[in-house]
Each structure stands twice: as structure tokens, then as C-alpha cells.
Amino acid sequence: MQNPAFQQRFIFLARRFIAGETVDEAMRAVAALNAEGLAATLDFLGEDVVSPAEAEHTRDAYFELLTALRERGLDANVSVKLSAIGLLIDETFALTNLCAILDAAAPNRDPFVRIDMEGSAVTDATLRVFERAYAHSAHVGPVLQAYLKRTPDDVARAIALGARVRLCKGAYSEPATIAYKEMPTIRRAYLRCAEALLEHGTYPAIATHDERLIDAVKTYAADHAIAPDRYEFQLLYGVKPALQRRLVSEGHRVRIYVPYGTHWSGYFYRRITERPENALFALRSLISR
Ligand SMILES: Cc1cc2nc3c(=O)[nH]c(=O)nc-3n(C[C@H](O)[C@H](O)[C@H](O)COP(=O)(O)OP(=O)(O)OC[C@H]3O[C@@H](n4cnc5c(N)ncnc54)[C@H](O)[C@@H]3O)c2cc1C
């Protein structure tokens, strides 16, 4: 559970990586990104919900968010964590909530709904729910994590389905039996999956701030005559903003993952643990404002 009083003392630190706590703040952040040629995907923060009422509250927050995006005509879709809409309670309950979000997104400028990938305890369940939702609407796609040894098979399955994949390295602590632990190996695994998706997949999202990987993807696409409108780069809100803008100026499609809401502690913790300097970085950006 969140402790609002405790959180309020630290929100100033998280501000570097989250757009705010309200829909209005999220809309302002997306409008500012759109003005710079960056698309967005919005995440209403929250995960590991164990009460049906809370899961439905999250689903309803997505309805509100999708209405706000539609009214403002912004260039943004949404990202959803299945554990926030009931996956840990019941798979079919999570599927029902996901399909309701997909239906609510259907009239939007961008009706796509991305399913974020969480820890390995829920990989199979997440992919099962994705495939059932995909039978309901093709405007849904999973995230696959290059650090998992199983991922080439999941990439092949997504390609066979024609589903849109976001490829990332992976943000959770996983055992060496199922996940690569060394960065050069993860990078090689990432690139192999990215190449398969670029060549045979449907509009893959290359989600990374790793400039070696970004350069390798650009080179692969150019060498194989894969036009820049057949894929997009994705980066996190507040991370490497100069790189975000440079990619746009080079003619690439770029989407920024924009989290917002009051339940930001888990998300912020992952950003700090993948790069401990972020705590200092957030403090410094506050002081130099
Ligand atoms: C759009 C997007 C969506 C994602 N969705 C998921 C998901 O659904 N499931 C999941 O498990 N993971 C997700 N991730 C997180 C991802 O798995 C990695 O944990 C994260 O992106 C860091 O890996 P990297 O590829 O950027 O490479 P890294 O090697 O970690 O970073 C490359 C360089 O980028 C910079 N950098 C990286 N992260 C940060 C940061 N937080 N702050 C400041 N600088 C940083 C550093 O300078 C670093 O040297 C997502 C990432 C992105 C960009």
C-alpha cells in the first residue's frame, strides 16, 4: 500500500520521471512532447493489485485517460500492466478489464493498447491474456524482454500472429536459470530479436536508451531497406531527452513512455535501481531549476 504522507515528501524526486499525479498534468506533458514531434504512450501507475475494486478503479482511470486524449486529439496511446487490472486475482477478470480498455480506446486517434511486461512469475499468464485479447482486437501488443532466454520463441510467435511487439532489455531481477545477466549477452540477444522483428514483424517498438543498440538498429534498417515508418524507437519520460529529440530530427518515429498517477513508488524504484545516479540526478535537476 502507498503511504500518501510519506510519498508527498518525495514526489519532488520522482518528478523527473513521472508526468504528475493527475490526468491534466499527464495531458500537459503529452501536449508538450507532441509539440516536439514525439508521440507518447501513457501509463497509469500501479501494479500488483489484489482487490477487484482496485483493479476496476484502474480500468476506470484508463477510461478517463482515453476520453481526455480523445477530447484533446493528442498523439498518444496507452500502456497497461495486467497486474494492475486484476491478473493476480483471475486471468479472465484481467482479460475482461483489458478488453473494456481496448473498446474504450477504439474511437481514439491511436486505438493501440500496449501490455507492459512484468516479472517472470507472470510472463506466461501475460502472454495468454494478450493472445485472448488479440482475438478480440488487433490493436493490442505485448512487451518482450531480451534478457529472458525464452524470448526468441516469443518473438517468433508474435511474428506469426502479426502482433506489434515492444522490445526492451527487461527491468526485473530474474534468476540466471531463465535470464541472461551480462550486458554484452543481453545486448546480443536484444539485437537478434530486434533484427527478426524489423525484418518479419509488424511495426516493432525498439525500446532502449542504449545508443549502441539504437545505432545498430538504424544500421540494420538502412542496410535492409527497412523504411523508418516501419518501426519506432521508444524511450522513457525524463531519460536522455537530447537523444529523444535527436532521433526525431533524424527522421525517426519516437514514442515516449509517460507514467503518471499517485502510485509511482514501484516505477521510480526500478528507475533508481537500474541507474543509482538517478537519485542524485533528480536532486540536481531540482536544485538547478
Ligand atoms: C519505452 C520503454 C518501455 C519499457 N517497458 C518495459 C516493460 O514493459 N517491461 C520491462 O521489464 N521493462 C521495460 N522497460 C525498461 C527496460 O527493460 C530497461 O530496464 C530500461 O530501458 C534500461 O535499459 P536500456 O535498454 O535503456 O539500457 P541500459 O544499458 O540500462 O541503459 C543505456 C544507457 O541509457 C541510460 N539510461 C538507462 N536507463 C536510464 C534511466 N532510468 N535513467 C537515466 N538514464 C538511463 C544510461 O546512460 C545507460 O548507460 C521499458 C523501457 C522503455 C524505454
The ligand as an SDF file (V2000), in Angstrom:
LIG
                    3D

 53 58  0  0  0  0  0  0  0  0999 V2000
    9.6460    2.7940  -23.6330 C   0  0  0  0  0  0  0  0  0  0  0  0
   10.1210    1.7600  -22.6660 C   0  0  0  0  0  0  0  0  0  0  0  0
    9.2260    0.8320  -22.1680 C   0  0  0  0  0  0  0  0  0  0  0  0
    9.6510   -0.1630  -21.3010 C   0  0  0  0  0  0  0  0  0  0  0  0
    8.7640   -1.1330  -20.8980 N   0  0  0  0  0  0  0  0  0  0  0  0
    9.2100   -2.1490  -20.1270 C   0  0  0  0  0  0  0  0  0  0  0  0
    8.3690   -3.2500  -19.7970 C   0  0  0  0  0  0  0  0  0  0  0  0
    7.1950   -3.3170  -20.1750 O   0  0  0  0  0  0  0  0  0  0  0  0
    8.8860   -4.2390  -19.0270 N   0  0  0  0  0  0  0  0  0  0  0  0
   10.1960   -4.2150  -18.5910 C   0  0  0  0  0  0  0  0  0  0  0  0
   10.6290   -5.1580  -17.9310 O   0  0  0  0  0  0  0  0  0  0  0  0
   10.9850   -3.1680  -18.8780 N   0  0  0  0  0  0  0  0  0  0  0  0
   10.5360   -2.1470  -19.6280 C   0  0  0  0  0  0  0  0  0  0  0  0
   11.3730   -1.1200  -19.9320 N   0  0  0  0  0  0  0  0  0  0  0  0
   12.6660   -0.9670  -19.1910 C   0  0  0  0  0  0  0  0  0  0  0  0
   13.7850   -1.7140  -19.8540 C   0  0  0  0  0  0  0  0  0  0  0  0
   13.5630   -3.0950  -19.7600 O   0  0  0  0  0  0  0  0  0  0  0  0
   15.1210   -1.3510  -19.1940 C   0  0  0  0  0  0  0  0  0  0  0  0
   15.0740   -1.6620  -17.8350 O   0  0  0  0  0  0  0  0  0  0  0  0
   15.4890    0.1090  -19.3310 C   0  0  0  0  0  0  0  0  0  0  0  0
   15.0800    0.6260  -20.5630 O   0  0  0  0  0  0  0  0  0  0  0  0
   17.0110    0.2870  -19.2430 C   0  0  0  0  0  0  0  0  0  0  0  0
   17.6260   -0.4020  -20.3000 O   0  0  0  0  0  0  0  0  0  0  0  0
   18.2580    0.2810  -21.5910 P   0  0  0  0  0  0  0  0  0  0  0  0
   17.8530   -0.5620  -22.7630 O   0  0  0  0  0  0  0  0  0  0  0  0
   17.8590    1.6860  -21.6880 O   0  0  0  0  0  0  0  0  0  0  0  0
   19.7900    0.0640  -21.4590 O   0  0  0  0  0  0  0  0  0  0  0  0
   20.8110    0.4390  -20.2720 P   0  0  0  0  0  0  0  0  0  0  0  0
   22.0680   -0.2600  -20.6340 O   0  0  0  0  0  0  0  0  0  0  0  0
   20.2120    0.2040  -18.9360 O   0  0  0  0  0  0  0  0  0  0  0  0
   20.9890    1.9750  -20.4890 O   0  0  0  0  0  0  0  0  0  0  0  0
   21.6460    2.5410  -21.5870 C   0  0  0  0  0  0  0  0  0  0  0  0
   22.0660    3.9310  -21.1790 C   0  0  0  0  0  0  0  0  0  0  0  0
   20.8600    4.7160  -21.0440 O   0  0  0  0  0  0  0  0  0  0  0  0
   20.8890    5.4720  -19.8550 C   0  0  0  0  0  0  0  0  0  0  0  0
   19.7690    5.0670  -19.0070 N   0  0  0  0  0  0  0  0  0  0  0  0
   19.1230    3.8870  -18.9720 C   0  0  0  0  0  0  0  0  0  0  0  0
   18.1340    3.8800  -18.0840 N   0  0  0  0  0  0  0  0  0  0  0  0
   18.1740    5.1050  -17.5320 C   0  0  0  0  0  0  0  0  0  0  0  0
   17.4000    5.7200  -16.5310 C   0  0  0  0  0  0  0  0  0  0  0  0
   16.4180    5.1000  -15.8970 N   0  0  0  0  0  0  0  0  0  0  0  0
   17.7170    6.9920  -16.2190 N   0  0  0  0  0  0  0  0  0  0  0  0
   18.7250    7.6620  -16.8240 C   0  0  0  0  0  0  0  0  0  0  0  0
   19.4890    7.1200  -17.7730 N   0  0  0  0  0  0  0  0  0  0  0  0
   19.2200    5.8650  -18.1220 C   0  0  0  0  0  0  0  0  0  0  0  0
   22.2020    5.2140  -19.1710 C   0  0  0  0  0  0  0  0  0  0  0  0
   23.0870    6.2710  -19.5120 O   0  0  0  0  0  0  0  0  0  0  0  0
   22.7190    3.9410  -19.7830 C   0  0  0  0  0  0  0  0  0  0  0  0
   24.1020    3.9370  -19.8790 O   0  0  0  0  0  0  0  0  0  0  0  0
   10.9950   -0.1640  -20.8620 C   0  0  0  0  0  0  0  0  0  0  0  0
   11.8860    0.7530  -21.3560 C   0  0  0  0  0  0  0  0  0  0  0  0
   11.4880    1.6890  -22.2680 C   0  0  0  0  0  0  0  0  0  0  0  0
   12.4880    2.6450  -22.8260 C   0  0  0  0  0  0  0  0  0  0  0  0
  1  2  1  0
  2  3  1  0
  2 52  2  0
  3  4  2  0
  4  5  1  0
  4 50  1  0
  5  6  2  0
  6  7  1  0
  6 13  1  0
  7  8  2  0
  7  9  1  0
  9 10  1  0
 10 11  2  0
 10 12  1  0
 12 13  2  0
 13 14  1  0
 14 15  1  0
 14 50  1  0
 15 16  1  0
 16 17  1  0
 16 18  1  0
 18 19  1  0
 18 20  1  0
 20 21  1  0
 20 22  1  0
 22 23  1  0
 23 24  1  0
 24 25  2  0
 24 26  1  0
 24 27  1  0
 27 28  1  0
 28 29  2  0
 28 30  1  0
 28 31  1  0
 31 32  1  0
 32 33  1  0
 33 34  1  0
 33 48  1  0
 34 35  1  0
 35 36  1  0
 35 46  1  0
 36 37  1  0
 36 45  1  0
 37 38  2  0
 38 39  1  0
 39 40  1  0
 39 45  2  0
 40 41  1  0
 40 42  2  0
 42 43  1  0
 43 44  2  0
 44 45  1  0
 46 47  1  0
 46 48  1  0
 48 49  1  0
 50 51  2  0
 51 52  1  0
 52 53  1  0
M  END
$$$$
